[in-house]
Amino acid sequence: MSQISANGITLEVETHGDPSHPPLLLIMGLGAQLTLWPIEFVEALVARGFYVVRFDNRDIGLSTKFTHAGRPNFVSLVLKTKIGLKPRLSYHLTDMAADVVALLDAMGLPQAHIVGVSMGGMIAQLVAAAYPERVLSLTSIMSTTSNPKLPPPGKAALAALTAPVPPEGGVEAYVEVGQMRAAAIGSPGYPADLERQRNRLAAEYQRAFHPTGPARQYAAILADGDRRKRLKKVTAPTLVIHGQDDPLITVHGGEDTAASIRGARLITYPGMGHDLPLALIDDMADAIAALTPR
């Protein structure tokens, strides 16, 4: 673990593997710390010859917090975006994409393979579109273009994801809400190991409990809008992975992402929801390793 200054903030970073190998940067999703990447997935990528970097996004984990910015006004945000105005936020997804590039700079990495999940997939898409010279390959997992014509998230899944954690409830409340969320959005074909899940959630709480960050990250997602035109600029070899049973970002999001990027390969898994089942990790790692720069 190390703290790295990038783009005017501090990011918590963890590296795995041989630094002389091709770098691969993992970008996590909404409100999730770097520890949500299964260590088995990290190790599978290392075994396939990558130098793996995972980090806490801004406003989560051990990276810089924006608590001073308060809670976004979502009513105003939605109204402004509907009439084509850019809402004023403490940061946007484009800032989070700039964090990624600044992190690569700070680590002395001219290029990297970029892998993002959910919100992290959106950030990865923006990096590949705006900084094509820095991206060896792009992998967008259970993410979307934010095309407004796509089916919306399932109501139960969205309600679970945005359910607050009572700050006075301590670790027990955090674990309870975390398991409720996981049950609502997880993979019906790959039931979770509940004891492992409880242990992970408890460790997350002890590492960094920051309940206000996800709201600002979610505002950044809503404000970013439709990325389809921007995705036409992506030139890196691209892999899109999605669960056929994802109730939060439906499989249509993955299909639209692949359709918006020239030459993208789409892999969908039956029984996979909005998580990373351990049973699929080796197959995903093989597919990522098969991407080669054009």
C-alpha positions, 0 to 999 in steps of 0.5 A: 500500500502507498499514497500517491499524489496525482491530479491534486489529490492523494490516491491509495495504491496497491501493486502486485506482480513484476514491475517489468511486466505490462501494467494493468490498472483496475478501476473499481465501481461506485462506493467500492474500495480497491479491496472489492477486487477479488484477490483471486482475480488480481492473482489470475492477472499476475499469473498471466504476465501483468503488473497489476495496480489497483487503487481507491478512487477519489472520495472512497477508501483511503484516498482523498475525501470530499466531505466538505462538498456536502451532499449533491442536490439530485433534484437540481442535477437531474433537471439541469442535465435534462435541459442540457446544462452541466451541473456544478459538482465537486467533481465529474467522471472526467476528473476521475478519468484524469486521476487515472492518467495522473496516477500513471504519470506519477508511477512512471507508466506511459501506457497501461491495460485499463480494466474497469467495473461498473462506474469504473468501466465508465471511467475506463471508457473515458480514459480510452476515449480522451487519452488513447495514447495511454491505453494498451487495451480497454476492458469494460465490465458490467458497465454501460454507455449511459444511453438514455434509451436503455432499460433503467436499473431494476427498482429493487437493485437500485434501492438496495444499492442506494440504501443508507448505512446507519452511521451509529450502527457500527460494523454490524449495520455496515455488514447487514446493509452490505449483505442486503445489497449483495443479495439484491444485485449479485449473481443468481447462478453463482451464490456468494460465500456468506462467511467470506462476504461478511469477513470482507465487509467487516474488513472494509468497515475497519479500513475506511467507513466513508458513507458520504462519498458514494452520493458524490460519485453517483452524482458524477455518473448522472452528470456524465450523460451519454458516452456513445459519441465519445466512445467512437474515439476509442482505438484500443483493443476492447473487451466488454464483459457483462452478466446476462442476469445483471439487475442493476446495469442490464446486459443491454448496457454491455451490448450498447458499449460493445456496439459503440466501440469499433471492433469490441468483443462482447462476452456475456455470462448466464447466471452472472449479476452485478458482481465478479463470481470466482468461478468466472475469474479464470475465463475473464482473465484469459479473455483480458490476456488475449487482447493485443494492441493494434 
